[in-house]
Amino acid sequence: MKNLMFLLITQIALLLMMSSCEQVELANTMGTNQIGEMELSENLNANAQMIVLAAPSIHNDYYAEVFQDIVDFQVNYANKIDGRDRVRILVDADTREYYEGRVAAYVLLDANLEDIWIRDFAPAVASVQAGFQYAPDYLSTSDANAIQNAFQDWAYDFGLDLGAESDLILDGGNVVGNGDGKIVVTDRILYDNPSLSIATAKLALKNLTGASEVAIIRETPGDATGHADGMLMWVDTNTIILHDQPASVKSDILAELQTSFPGVEIVIAPDYYVDETWDVFSSACNIYVNSLVTNDYIYVPTFNHPKDAEMLEFIAQHTNREVVPVAAEGVCFMGGSVRCLSWQLDGEFGF
């Protein structure tokens, strides 16, 4: 990565010294992708994060009926990110044509991945990139291994150094942090790692992520994934928006959050959820907290729902970040949306 950065810096310096004709000639030599990326990077501040999406493969039968819906969502999402944060879509050679001409050329990177829910099998925590074992009970061992191995093979081939992995069984969608040492997971971590107590699970998470404070809350009843990012989000370092929870778990959730994070404000978002399933997965439609929170922006899913505008305003009232709506009605029925379908990295891990 250091060699790549040195190369880009050198190329930028050459461009600044050259005449416009010479710049065009260099562009022809380097390729338009690299020139476009340099121009984009110049417009972004140091807070910009890298957001990575995983395209569905045209050869993946599981997503065949919803393939175009996923592509359309990702194209719109990438274009919302581009110019605010940095964005890449990992896509295989036979699927690339469905994205070409709809996003900037530099957005597309060659990869052969097995699944679209990159949040869950990529490392967690933007500033740390903490690795873990992807082995959820809602997937077979062979499927989970194939998904994680394909991602790791791509990362290795691409030259990303994502550090050592933990033996902790975890999904990235179950790690929701504030970017300043506080993280929340659900008690699914205890189910997946039965040898751990609450205390030892918190210690393991602190060691893995560098967090100073950890809350382990009860998961939403009936959610196949048990992910915290379908329940809450941090809109700043000391404010959580919690999607209103069933009475059977709500008081326990609030007690754990208040005990683990003294002084943190917990705002309850109204519940407009309609319980539906796709395969075995509960819908994420009308779950506005499944937002992607970066340093300067909150990318909020919308659902073509009468309450979309109200919820965008509700979120904006509790944050200094810019709220960016992202239409997610084409994918949310599958069990996730904006956050679930994206992996984020801080600048030092970017590419």
Beta strands, then each sheet from edge to edge (+ up, - down):
strand 1: 50-54
strand 2: 86-91
strand 3: 108-110
strand 4: 131-133
strand 5: 165-169
strand 6: 176-177
strand 7: 182-186
strand 8: 213-217
strand 9: 232-236
strand 10: 239-243
strand 11: 265-269
strand 12: 277-278
strand 13: 281-282
strand 14: 292-293
strand 15: 297-302
strand 16: 322-327
strand 17: 343-345
sheet 1: 3+ 2+ 1+ 17-
sheet 2: 4+ 5+
sheet 3: 6+ 7- 8-
sheet 4: 9+ 10- 11-
sheet 5: 12+ 13-
sheet 6: 14+ 15- 16-
end
